[in-house]
Amino acid sequence: MTATLKWEGIPAYVIGIARGISVVIGIAATAVYPVLQSHISTIRTGLWSIWSQWSCLLPCVAAIWIQSGFLSSYILMGSVAISRLGLWMFHLSVLQQMQDLVSESDRLIVGGVQSSLQSLMGLLAYVMGIIISDPRDFWKLTSISSSSHISCIPLLYPRIPCTKAPLPLRPSIVG
């Protein structure tokens, strides 16, 4: 994204300020998360967070169709910065669920798998950046990223029953 913004003529100091704002918004998530989690539960906070991140990234997809380079660049930077709130709150929600739902003896295994998957996805992003390296084709990377994000949300963060009692396997017969 930085190369595309520089190619569009955005000054380095503006990109730096946008990155700083992104970091501040990410840090703000650590203050917002406990408040939201105490009101709506960890699972619902995670769902709210990931969908709010996705909603904030929608303007990035819209920005690729805007012909003005500066306008689309600023929409891109603003959307990514705001989406950090949902991203980091989702991260905190996942960590909380791992601590609450995974037995202590299995946490290393689950954490290792999670770390490996994150590294793999990061590697895929770098490979895609190498394959599609022309800044004029940044819209392709944006489209691939947003479509994969949309398809992975339902698969990787499934609906979890809101009840704590297990559901019966078959109805009991009263007689």
Phi, psi and omega in degrees: 000321181299317180298319179294319179296318177296320179296326178285352177095013178284128181296150182300324181292328177291319177297319178297318178297318179298320177294320177297319177296320177301318180294316179298318178295321177297319178292324178298332178299329179291338176272326183282324185305308183298326179294311180294318181297324180289338180266326188234006178085161183294315183295314180292327176296319177297315178297314179300319183295312184291323178287328176290324176298313180299317180297321179289336179274347178304319177300336176297320178293319179294327183295335181289344179265352179279132185283334180285118182298317181293315181298313180295325178294317180289325174297317179300310181297317180294317181295317180295319180298313181293325182294342181298331178300309179295321181300309184286328175293322176297317178301315179296322178297316179296317178298318179297318179294322177298320180289326183277324191254343182257131181297153185300325181289338182260355184298322180296319181293311181296317178297321178295318178295317179299315179297320179296317178296320178297317179296320179297315180294322175296319177298317178299322177297318178294319179297317178297322177295328177286317181293315180252080188260352180283124181302334178291341180261016180300331179300330178293316178297320178297317180295316180296315181297313183291322180291324177290324178296316181296320183283334183277334182304307182292333182280319187266345179230072186292164176293133179247134181302142182276351180268151178267342179279137178292147178281139180291149179286326177214152181295143177283146181265121179262127183202000000 
